[in-house]
């Protein structure tokens, strides 16, 4: 016997303001019953001695240390720029003078 009865489905439909025909109620009762049974079978497989799995492969921190390395001076960074003003790249305007 399914844990979901036709009356349960009718009650849920009423709460959700969904009109369902008798055929729809019968079909939905069967479908919801299958879902509840599937969840029950998964619940049976899970036990207290089986740890929960958040990821199937163990993960480790892949970040490198934050170490200051060689940096470019403003002049070196702008050396190959097509155009610059002071210590900034100069680019064409894309907006109307707003």
GIMO-V82947 format. One record per residue. N is the residue number from 1. PHI is phi in whole degrees, 0 to 359 (none if undefined). PSI is psi in degrees with one decimal (* if undefined). Layout:
# GIMO-V82947
n=[N/N]
phi=[PHI/PHI]
psi=[PSI/PSI]
This chain:
# GIMO-V82947
n=[1/2/3/4/5/6/7/8/9/10/11/12/13/14/15/16/17/18/19/20/21/22/23/24/25/26/27/28/29/30/31/32/33/34/35/36/37/38/39/40/41/42/43/44/45/46/47/48/49/50/51/52/53/54/55/56/57/58/59/60/61/62/63/64/65/66/67/68/69/70/71/72/73/74/75/76/77/78/79/80/81/82/83/84/85/86/87/88/89/90/91/92/93/94/95/96/97/98]
phi=[none/284/285/253/261/298/294/298/295/298/294/298/297/294/297/273/58/247/276/229/282/300/295/294/298/297/296/294/299/295/294/293/299/297/297/296/295/295/295/296/292/291/297/293/289/282/225/294/276/257/292/293/252/263/207/290/243/298/253/228/293/255/282/269/295/273/243/287/246/292/234/268/284/300/295/294/294/267/304/258/290/298/204/212/229/54/246/230/289/255/234/294/291/245/251/292/319/282]
psi=[137.9/149.3/-14.6/122.3/166.3/-36.1/-36.8/-45.0/-42.6/-40.1/-44.8/-40.2/-39.5/-42.8/-35.0/1.5/44.2/124.0/129.0/138.3/170.4/-40.3/-41.2/-40.2/-43.7/-44.4/-45.6/-35.1/-44.3/-44.1/-44.2/-34.4/-42.3/-41.6/-46.0/-41.2/-37.8/-42.8/-39.0/-39.8/-34.9/-39.6/-33.7/-35.7/-34.3/130.5/172.0/-28.3/-2.3/115.3/148.3/142.8/124.3/-26.7/135.6/-20.7/132.2/132.4/149.5/162.3/123.2/10.1/144.0/165.0/145.0/93.1/134.0/127.4/-158.0/136.2/158.8/145.4/166.7/-39.7/-41.9/-39.4/-34.4/-1.9/-41.6/8.3/140.0/-32.3/143.0/157.0/124.5/-116.4/33.3/152.2/139.8/126.6/155.7/145.8/139.6/-9.5/153.0/148.8/30.1/*]
